[in-house]
C-alpha cells in the first residue's frame, strides 16, 4: 500500500482514521514494561502524523517534493528547502523500521523520497569541486542554492541507516561520496582562530565552523569505519571530535553552536548539538571497545537530560532539534540498556500530541499559525522510532 496522496484520498483517509482509532483505543500506560505509551499507540500516531504531512505538505505534481509549510505564505517558494526535505525523507525511512506489515507498507513511499532527494543533487559540485546536495531543488524544479555541509551529512547518515536496514549498497556508496565532501569542508588554515572544524556552508556569507557540521561528520566517519574497516575513517572521526571538544565544549558539559573566524563563539546550546555527540561517542565505543568513549557519551547524555528535562528547557527547543537529540539517546540506550531517555522521549511525544497537534488537520506547530515541514517530519520520526523494537535503535544515526 502506498501512503502518499498519489495513493488516493480514500486510502489516505482510511489509514489516518484507523490510526486515530488505534491511538484512542490503546491506554497510554499499556507499554510492555509500564514505562510509557505503548508501541502500538506510537505506531498509530506515527501513521496519522505522516498522513497529515502527506495531505497538507506533499506536492502531488510528480516532483516528489514538499512545501516548506502549511498554510503557505504569499512569499513562499514552490517547494521546501533541502534540510526540511531531508527530514521528511528520514521520517519515511523511520516508518519503514516499524515492525511487520506496518513498516513494509512504507517501502514505496521511501522510494518516492529517494526520487525527491535527487532533485537537489549537484553532480558538478560546488566550491570544493565535489558533488553534493544543493540547499534548493535544481532545474527544472528550482534554482539550486548554496551547499551546506550539515544538510549533506543528514542525508548521508540516513543512507547509512538505510544500508544497515536493507543492505542497500548504493546507499552506502552515496554516504561514502558525501563524506568526501565533508572532508573537503575542513578548515585547513593554521592562521585561523581555532583552526580546523568543518565549515557550516560553502556560501560566502558564512565562515562559521559548527558543532552540527563537524560532529555529524564524525558520526558518519565512525559508521563508515564500522562498515568498511578503513582506518582513515576512524582517524577523521577522532580528529573531528577532538576539535569540537577543544573549541566548542562548554564548562557545563554541553556543546556551544559555532566558532567564527574572528574567534568569537555562539554559545547557544541547541538540543541536537548534544544528541549527535552522544551518538558519535556511543559508536566510537562500539567501533573501538574503548570505555572512555562510552563514558563520554553517558556524561553528555546525563548533562543534556539535566539541562533540558530536569531544568525544564526542553519545550523551548525546536521539535526538529529534539527528534535528533532523542534518537541519539535511543542509540545510547541500545548499548547501555535502561529506559530513562526513552521514557523522556515518550513523555515529550505525549505532550506534543496533547498540546501542539491540531486534531482537525493532524498537524503540529510551535504556535506561529503555520506548521513547518520540519516540525511535522520531526514528530513522525519520534513516534515511528518509539514504535520500533528496542534493539533496532542500534542502527539510528
C-alpha positions in Angstrom: 0.0 0.0 0.0 1.3 3.4 -0.9 0.9 6.1 1.8 1.1 9.2 -0.4 -1.6 11.4 -1.8 -1.0 9.7 -5.1 -2.5 6.6 -3.5 -5.9 8.3 -3.5 -7.8 10.3 -1.0 -9.9 7.3 0.1 -7.0 5.1 1.2 -5.2 8.0 2.9 -8.3 9.0 4.8 -9.0 5.4 5.8 -5.5 4.8 7.1 -5.4 8.1 9.0 -8.8 7.3 10.6 -7.7 3.9 11.6 -4.5 5.3 13.1 -6.6 7.7 15.2 -8.9 4.9 16.3 -5.9 2.8 17.4 -4.4 5.7 19.3 -7.6 6.4 21.1 -8.2 2.7 21.9 -4.9 1.9 23.5 -4.3 3.2 27.0 -1.3 5.4 27.5 0.1 3.1 30.2 0.0 0.0 28.1 3.7 -0.5 27.2 5.3 -3.8 27.9 7.3 -2.5 30.9 4.9 0.1 32.1 7.4 2.9 31.3 5.2 4.9 28.8 2.8 4.9 25.9 2.6 1.6 24.1 4.4 0.9 20.8 1.1 0.2 19.2 -0.1 3.7 20.1 3.1 5.2 18.9 2.8 3.4 15.6 -0.8 4.7 15.2 0.4 8.2 15.9 3.3 7.9 13.5 1.0 6.9 10.7 -1.6 9.6 11.5 1.1 12.3 11.6 2.6 11.1 8.4 -0.8 11.1 6.6 -1.3 14.7 7.8 2.2 15.6 6.4 1.3 14.0 3.0 -2.2 15.6 2.9 -1.1 19.1 3.6 2.6 19.4 2.7 3.3 16.9 -0.1 3.2 18.4 -3.6 1.4 15.9 -5.8 2.9 17.1 -9.1 5.3 14.3 -9.9 8.3 16.0 -8.4 8.4 14.0 -5.2 8.9 17.3 -3.3 7.2 19.1 -0.4 6.1 22.5 0.6 8.0 24.4 3.3 5.0 25.0 5.5 1.2 24.8 5.7 -0.6 27.1 5.1 1.8 28.5 2.6 2.6 32.2 2.7 2.4 34.6 -0.2 6.2 34.8 -0.5 6.8 31.0 -0.1 8.7 29.2 -2.9 7.0 26.3 -4.7 9.0 23.6 -2.7 10.8 23.3 0.6 14.5 23.6 1.0 16.7 20.6 1.2 17.0 20.5 5.0 13.3 20.1 5.6 13.0 17.7 2.8 15.8 15.6 4.2 13.9 15.3 7.5 10.7 14.2 5.7 13.0 11.6 3.9 14.3 10.4 7.3 10.7 10.3 8.7 9.7 8.0 5.9 12.8 5.8 6.5 12.0 5.6 10.2 8.4 4.5 9.3 9.9 1.5 7.3 11.6 0.4 10.6 8.3 -0.2 12.4 7.6 -3.9 12.9 5.8 -6.2 10.5 3.5 -5.2 7.7 3.2 -1.6 9.0 6.8 -0.9 8.3 6.9 -2.8 5.0 3.9 -0.8 3.8 6.1 2.4 3.5 8.6 0.9 1.1 7.1 2.6 -1.9 6.9 5.9 -0.1 10.6 5.6 0.8 11.4 5.1 -2.9 9.4 8.3 -3.7 11.5 10.2 -1.1 14.6 8.9 -2.9 13.4 10.4 -6.2 12.6 13.7 -4.5 16.0 13.7 -2.8 17.8 13.6 -6.1 16.1 16.8 -7.2 18.7 18.5 -5.1 21.8 16.6 -6.3 24.5 18.8 -7.9 26.7 16.4 -9.8 29.0 19.2 -10.9 29.9 20.2 -7.3 30.4 23.4 -5.5 33.4 25.4 -4.4 35.5 22.4 -3.4 34.7 20.6 -6.7 32.9 17.7 -5.2 29.2 16.7 -5.9 26.7 17.5 -3.2 23.0 18.2 -2.4 22.2 21.8 -3.0 20.0 23.7 -0.5 17.2 24.1 -3.0 15.9 21.9 -5.8 17.7 22.1 -9.2 16.2 22.8 -12.6 13.6 22.3 -13.7 12.2 22.3 -10.2 14.2 25.2 -8.7 17.2 27.5 -8.9 19.7 25.4 -6.9 21.1 27.1 -3.8 24.2 27.1 -1.6 25.7 23.8 -0.4 25.5 23.2 3.4 27.7 20.5 4.9 25.2 19.6 7.6 22.4 19.3 5.1 24.5 16.7 3.3 25.5 14.9 6.5 21.9 14.3 7.4 21.3 12.6 4.1 24.5 10.6 4.4 23.5 9.3 7.9 20.1 8.4 6.5 21.8 6.5 3.7 23.8 4.6 6.2 20.7 3.8 8.2 19.1 2.5 5.0 22.1 0.4 4.2 22.1 -1.1 7.7 18.4 -1.9 7.5 18.3 -3.3 3.9 21.8 -3.9 2.7 21.4 -1.3 0.0 24.9 -1.0 -1.4 24.1 2.2 -3.5 23.0 3.9 -0.3 26.4 3.2 1.4 28.3 4.4 -1.7 26.4 7.7 -1.6 27.2 8.1 2.1 30.9 7.5 1.3 30.7 10.1 -1.5 29.2 12.7 0.8 31.9 12.0 3.4 34.5 13.1 0.8 32.5 16.4 0.5 32.6 16.8 4.3 36.4 16.3 4.4 36.7 19.0 1.7 35.0 21.4 4.1 37.6 21.0 6.8 39.3 24.3 7.7 43.0 23.9 6.8 44.2 27.4 7.5 46.5 27.3 10.6 46.3 31.1 10.9 42.6 31.0 11.8 41.4 31.2 15.4 40.6 27.6 16.4 42.0 26.2 13.2 40.1 23.1 12.0 36.5 22.1 12.1 34.0 21.7 9.2 32.5 24.8 7.9 28.7 25.1 8.0 28.3 26.1 4.4 30.1 26.9 1.2 28.2 30.2 0.9 30.4 33.2 1.1 28.2 34.9 3.7 29.1 32.5 6.5 32.5 31.3 7.8 31.2 29.5 10.9 32.6 26.1 11.9 29.8 24.4 13.8 29.2 21.5 16.2 26.4 20.5 13.8 28.7 20.4 10.8 31.6 18.7 12.5 30.1 16.2 14.8 27.8 14.6 12.2 30.9 14.3 10.1 32.5 12.4 12.9 29.4 10.2 13.3 29.3 9.4 9.6 33.0 8.6 9.7 32.6 6.2 12.6 29.7 4.4 10.8 31.8 4.1 7.7 34.8 2.8 9.7 32.5 0.2 11.3 31.2 -0.8 7.9 34.4 -0.8 5.9 37.2 -1.2 8.4 39.2 1.6 6.7 41.4 3.3 9.3 41.1 6.6 7.5 37.5 7.0 8.6 38.4 6.4 12.3 41.2 8.9 12.0 38.9 11.5 10.8 36.3 10.7 13.4 38.8 11.2 16.2 40.1 14.3 14.6 36.6 15.8 14.3 35.5 15.0 17.9 38.9 16.3 19.2 38.4 19.6 17.5 34.8 20.0 18.7 35.7 19.1 22.3 38.6 21.5 22.3 36.8 24.5 20.9 33.0 24.1 21.5 32.6 22.0 24.6 31.3 24.3 27.4 32.0 24.1 31.2 28.5 22.6 31.8 29.4 19.5 29.7 27.3 20.6 26.7 28.3 22.0 23.3 28.1 25.5 22.0 26.9 26.1 18.5 29.8 27.5 16.5 33.1 29.4 16.4 33.6 32.2 13.9 36.8 33.3 12.1 37.2 36.2 14.4 37.4 33.8 17.3 34.0 34.6 18.8 31.7 31.8 19.9 28.0 31.5 19.6 27.2 29.9 23.0 23.7 28.8 22.2 23.2 25.2 23.3 20.7 23.5 21.0 19.5 20.0 21.8 20.7 18.5 18.5 24.2 19.8 19.2 24.1 17.4 22.2 22.5 14.5 20.6 25.0 14.0 17.8 28.0 13.8 20.2 26.1 11.3 22.3 25.6 9.1 19.3 29.1 9.6 17.9 30.8 8.7 21.2 28.5 5.7 21.5 29.5 4.5 18.1 33.2 5.2 18.8 32.9 2.9 21.8 31.3 0.2 19.7 33.9 0.6 17.0 36.9 0.5 19.3 35.8 -1.0 22.6 37.4 1.9 24.5 35.4 2.6 27.6 36.4 6.2 27.6 34.1 6.8 24.7 31.1 5.2 26.3 31.8 7.2 29.5 31.9 10.4 27.4 28.6 9.5 25.7 26.9 8.8 29.1 28.3 12.1 30.5 26.9 14.2 27.7 23.6 12.4 27.8 23.3 12.9 31.6 24.2 16.6 31.3 21.8 17.3 28.5 19.0 15.4 30.2 19.5 17.5 33.3 19.7 20.7 31.2 16.6 20.1 29.0 14.4 17.8 31.0 15.1 18.3 34.7 15.6 22.0 34.4 12.7 22.4 32.1 14.2 23.8 28.9 13.1 21.1 26.5 9.9 22.8 25.4 11.9 25.8 24.3 13.8 23.7 21.8 12.5 23.1 18.2 10.8 19.8 17.6 13.2 19.0 14.8 16.2 19.5 17.1 14.6 17.4 19.8 14.0 14.5 17.4 17.7 14.3 16.6 18.6 14.5 20.3 16.2 11.8 21.4 17.1 9.4 18.6 20.8 9.5 19.6 19.8 8.9 23.2 17.9 5.8 22.0 21.1 4.7 20.3 23.0 5.1 23.5 20.4 3.0 25.4 20.6 0.3 22.8 24.1 -0.2 24.2 23.7 0.6 27.9 20.2 -0.7 28.5 17.6 1.1 30.6 14.8 3.4 29.5 15.3 6.8 31.2 15.8 8.6 27.9 13.2 6.6 26.1 10.7 7.5 28.8 11.6 11.2 28.4 11.1 10.9 24.7 7.7 9.2 25.2 6.6 11.9 27.7 7.6 14.6 25.2 5.7 12.7 22.4 2.6 12.6 24.6 2.8 16.3 25.4 3.1 17.3 21.8 0.2 15.1 20.9 -2.0 16.7 23.5 -0.8 20.3 23.3 0.8 21.0 19.9 -1.3 18.9 17.5 -4.4 20.3 15.7 -6.9 17.5 15.9 -8.6 18.8 12.8 -5.6 18.7 10.5 -3.3 16.3 12.4 -0.5 18.9 12.1 1.9 20.1 14.8 3.1 23.6 15.1 5.0 25.8 17.5 2.3 28.4 17.9 3.0 30.6 14.9 -0.1 29.7 12.9 1.9 27.6 10.4 3.2 24.1 10.5 6.7 23.7 9.2 7.6 20.6 7.3 10.5 20.3 9.7 8.1 20.2 12.7 5.8 17.6 11.2 8.6 15.4 10.0 10.3 15.5 13.4 7.1 14.2 15.1 6.7 11.4 12.6 10.3 10.4 13.4 9.7 10.5 17.1 6.5 8.4 17.0 7.9 6.0 14.5 11.1 5.2 16.4 9.3 4.9 19.6 7.3 2.1 17.9 10.5 0.3 16.9 11.6 -2.9 18.6 14.1 -1.5 21.1 17.1 -3.4 19.8 16.7 -1.9 16.4 17.7 1.5 17.7 21.3 0.4 17.2 21.0 1.5 13.5 20.0 5.1 14.2 22.4 7.8 13.0 
